[in-house]
């Protein structure tokens, strides 16, 4: 990633200059930043879902994506543990494409990059921290490779690639934790609990 990130940064710079994105002192308003973030989320959901699903085709999976799936129970740092092609096509391009399309200010890009990096680290952490998004959706993807390709699950629901997840106890736990009691305690996995009792 040490060599790929500068290349990706330069590519973003060229695209930003070509699109006329602002990086000056004329900071955008809060509503503009929020609008940029909403559009970035929508574009990333679409591009990440389809690029991620594409690299799960057997040939591409074997050559490119298998490296990321060496971790079946991921930890935070594995969010960037990927083949360089995957890193560019499935991670970086969806992250910045929405902002390039909308000609967002660099401030919006920075805000989005921080939110996205924290979010993807949490998704790969295995920890369901209070007041954050649940890692259950992506953990399920690492356990069952052919489900849950997207970020938010909207396109997974639309394409039916979350069908097994919806039948699993992880789906019930896939929500923002509003307390300090772990959801594995408040929503136990009955199949695991019954095995421990016997």
C-alpha positions as CSV (number, residue, x, y, z in Angstrom):
1,X,0.0,0.0,0.0
2,X,3.0,2.3,0.5
3,X,3.5,2.4,-3.3
4,X,-0.2,2.3,-4.3
5,X,-1.5,5.2,-2.1
6,X,0.7,7.9,-3.7
7,X,-0.4,6.7,-7.1
8,X,-4.1,6.8,-6.0
9,X,-3.5,10.2,-4.5
10,X,-2.0,11.6,-7.7
11,X,-4.9,10.1,-9.7
12,X,-7.4,11.8,-7.4
13,X,-5.5,15.1,-7.7
14,X,-5.6,14.9,-11.5
15,X,-9.3,14.1,-11.5
16,X,-10.1,16.8,-9.0
17,X,-8.3,19.4,-11.1
18,X,-10.0,18.2,-14.2
19,X,-13.4,18.5,-12.5
20,X,-12.6,21.9,-11.0
21,X,-12.9,20.8,-7.4
22,X,-12.2,23.5,-4.9
23,X,-9.5,23.2,-2.2
24,X,-9.2,26.9,-1.3
25,X,-10.3,29.0,1.6
26,X,-13.9,29.1,0.4
27,X,-15.1,26.4,2.7
28,X,-18.5,24.8,1.9
29,X,-21.5,25.3,4.2
30,X,-22.6,22.5,6.5
31,X,-25.7,21.7,4.3
32,X,-23.4,21.4,1.3
33,X,-21.0,19.0,3.2
34,X,-24.0,16.9,4.3
35,X,-25.3,16.8,0.7
36,X,-21.8,15.7,-0.5
37,X,-21.7,13.0,2.2
38,X,-25.1,11.6,1.2
39,X,-24.2,11.5,-2.4
40,X,-20.8,9.9,-1.6
41,X,-22.5,7.2,0.5
42,X,-24.9,6.4,-2.4
43,X,-22.1,6.3,-5.0
44,X,-19.9,4.2,-2.8
45,X,-22.7,1.7,-2.0
46,X,-23.2,1.2,-5.7
47,X,-19.6,1.1,-6.8
48,X,-18.3,-0.9,-3.9
49,X,-21.1,-3.5,-4.1
50,X,-20.6,-4.2,-7.8
51,X,-16.8,-4.1,-7.7
52,X,-16.7,-6.3,-4.6
53,X,-19.2,-8.8,-6.1
54,X,-17.1,-8.8,-9.3
55,X,-13.9,-9.7,-7.5
56,X,-15.7,-12.7,-6.0
57,X,-16.0,-14.4,-9.4
58,X,-13.7,-17.4,-9.1
59,X,-10.9,-16.3,-11.4
60,X,-10.7,-12.8,-9.9
61,X,-11.2,-14.1,-6.4
62,X,-8.2,-16.5,-6.7
63,X,-5.9,-13.8,-8.3
64,X,-7.0,-10.7,-6.4
65,X,-9.5,-10.9,-3.5
66,X,-8.4,-14.1,-1.7
67,X,-5.7,-12.1,0.0
68,X,-8.3,-10.0,1.8
69,X,-10.3,-13.2,2.8
70,X,-7.3,-14.9,4.4
71,X,-8.9,-13.4,7.5
72,X,-12.2,-15.2,8.2
73,X,-12.6,-13.4,11.6
74,X,-11.1,-10.0,10.6
75,X,-9.4,-7.4,12.8
76,X,-9.3,-3.6,12.1
77,X,-6.1,-3.5,10.2
78,X,-7.3,-6.0,7.6
79,X,-9.6,-3.4,6.1
80,X,-6.6,-2.3,3.9
81,X,-5.0,-5.8,3.6
82,X,-5.8,-6.2,-0.1
83,X,-4.2,-6.8,-3.5
84,X,-3.2,-3.5,-5.1
85,X,-5.8,-3.9,-7.9
86,X,-8.5,-4.5,-5.3
87,X,-7.3,-1.5,-3.2
88,X,-7.6,0.8,-6.2
89,X,-10.7,-0.5,-7.9
90,X,-12.8,-1.6,-5.0
91,X,-11.6,0.6,-2.1
92,X,-10.2,3.9,-3.3
93,X,-12.3,4.5,-6.5
94,X,-15.7,4.0,-4.8
95,X,-14.5,6.2,-1.9
96,X,-13.7,9.3,-4.0
97,X,-15.8,8.9,-7.1
98,X,-18.9,10.5,-5.6
99,X,-17.0,13.6,-4.7
100,X,-15.4,13.8,-8.1
101,X,-18.8,13.6,-9.7
102,X,-20.3,16.3,-7.5
103,X,-17.2,18.5,-7.6
104,X,-17.1,18.6,-3.8
105,X,-14.8,20.8,-1.9
106,X,-11.7,19.1,-0.5
107,X,-13.1,19.6,3.0
108,X,-16.0,17.3,2.2
109,X,-13.6,14.7,0.9
110,X,-11.5,14.8,4.1
111,X,-14.7,14.5,6.3
112,X,-15.8,11.6,4.2
113,X,-12.4,9.9,4.2
114,X,-12.3,10.0,8.0
115,X,-15.8,8.7,8.4
116,X,-15.2,5.9,5.8
117,X,-11.8,4.9,7.4
118,X,-13.3,4.7,10.9
119,X,-16.3,2.9,9.6
120,X,-14.4,0.3,7.6
121,X,-12.0,-0.2,10.6
122,X,-15.0,-0.9,12.8
123,X,-16.6,-3.2,10.2
124,X,-13.3,-5.2,10.3
125,X,-12.7,-5.0,14.0
126,X,-15.1,-7.7,15.2
127,X,-16.1,-5.3,18.1
128,X,-19.6,-3.9,18.3
129,X,-18.8,-0.6,20.1
130,X,-21.6,1.5,21.6
131,X,-23.1,4.2,19.3
132,X,-21.3,2.8,16.2
133,X,-22.4,0.7,13.3
134,X,-22.4,-3.0,13.8
135,X,-19.6,-5.2,12.4
136,X,-22.1,-8.1,12.1
137,X,-22.9,-7.5,8.4
138,X,-19.3,-7.6,7.2
139,X,-18.2,-10.3,9.7
140,X,-20.9,-12.5,8.1
141,X,-19.4,-11.8,4.7
142,X,-15.9,-12.9,5.9
143,X,-17.5,-16.1,7.4
144,X,-19.7,-16.8,4.3
145,X,-18.0,-15.4,1.2
146,X,-21.0,-15.3,-1.1
147,X,-23.2,-13.0,1.0
148,X,-23.2,-9.3,2.1
149,X,-21.1,-7.6,-0.6
150,X,-22.1,-4.0,0.0
151,X,-21.5,-1.4,2.7
152,X,-25.1,-0.6,3.9
153,X,-26.8,-3.7,2.6
154,X,-29.2,-1.9,0.3
155,X,-28.0,-3.6,-2.8
156,X,-27.6,-6.9,-1.0
157,X,-31.3,-6.7,-0.1
158,X,-32.2,-5.7,-3.7
159,X,-30.2,-8.6,-5.2
160,X,-30.9,-11.1,-2.5
161,X,-27.3,-11.5,-1.5
162,X,-28.2,-11.1,2.2
163,X,-30.8,-13.9,2.3
164,X,-28.7,-16.2,4.6
165,X,-27.7,-13.3,6.8
166,X,-31.3,-12.3,7.3
167,X,-32.0,-15.8,8.7
168,X,-29.0,-15.7,11.1
169,X,-28.9,-14.3,14.6
170,X,-26.3,-11.8,13.3
171,X,-29.0,-10.0,11.4
172,X,-30.8,-9.3,14.7
173,X,-27.6,-7.9,16.2
174,X,-26.9,-5.7,13.2
175,X,-27.9,-2.4,14.7
176,X,-26.4,0.5,16.5
177,X,-25.6,-0.5,20.1
178,X,-27.3,2.1,22.4
179,X,-25.9,0.7,25.7
180,X,-23.0,-1.1,27.2
181,X,-24.6,-4.6,27.3
182,X,-23.1,-6.6,24.4
183,X,-25.8,-7.7,21.8
184,X,-24.3,-11.2,22.1
185,X,-25.7,-11.2,25.6
186,X,-29.0,-9.5,25.0
187,X,-29.6,-11.4,21.7
188,X,-27.8,-14.8,22.3
189,X,-27.2,-17.3,19.6
190,X,-29.5,-20.1,20.7
191,X,-27.7,-22.8,18.7
192,X,-24.4,-21.9,20.5
193,X,-26.0,-21.5,23.9
194,X,-27.7,-25.0,23.7
195,X,-24.4,-26.6,22.7
196,X,-22.6,-25.0,25.7
197,X,-25.3,-26.3,28.1
198,X,-25.1,-29.9,26.9
